[in-house]
Amino acid sequence: MHRPPTDIETNNPEIQEVIHQKLLDAQIPGFKAQFEPQEAEMLGAFIEDALNEKDALESAIDILEADHENT
């Protein structure tokens, strides 16, 4: 099960150095850097930033209104 990293993990200079090196490696064309789930989470890979249902519906209504005005 997925869990947030602890302060000991996030403040660990060795872990931070490994992540830094992997990020540098990821910039090499064709290289497939692999991150552990904990490392990816520390980089923000699992932060949910999608629209919620209400905002998505409101944006769809805006599009429908714009289409109606253009016809």
N, C-alpha and C positions, 0 to 999 in steps of 0.2 A: 504494500500500500504506500502511496506517495505521502511524504511528510515534508514540512518546511525545514530548511536547514537551521541548525542551532547557531547561536552566537559563536561558539567555539569553532564551528566549521567555517562560517563566513569570515571570521577574523583571522583565520589560519593563513599565514604568509605562504606556506608551502602549497596549499590548495589554490590560493590566488595566483601563484606563479605558474602552476600547471594550467590553469584556465587561461592565463595570459598567453602562454606558449601555444595552446590549442587555437586561440583566436588568431594568432599570427599564422599558424599552419593553415587555417581555414581560408586565408587570403591567397594561398597558392592555387593557381588554376589547376583543376583536375584533382586536387587533393581532397579527400573526404575525411574531415576531422570528425572524430566521434566523441561525444560528450556523455558522461554519466548523467543519469536523471538529476542528481543533486547539483551537478555543475550547470546543467541547462536551467534549472530552477533559479540558481543564483544569478544567472544572466538575464532572467526575466522571461524565459521561454514559455512559462506556463501561466503568465499573467493574463487573465481574461479581460479583454478590452473590446469585445464585440458589443454591438448595439443590443439593448434589451428589447423585449418584444414590443413594448409601448412605443419606443423611439423608432423602431423599424416600421411599425404601422403608420406612424405619423409621417415618416419620410415617404412612404408609398402614397399617402394621400396627397402630399405636395406634388408628386410626379403626375398623379392623375389630374389634379387641378391644372397644372401647367399644360398637359396634353389637351384638356378641354378648352383652355383659353386659346390655344393655337389652331383650333379647328373652326 
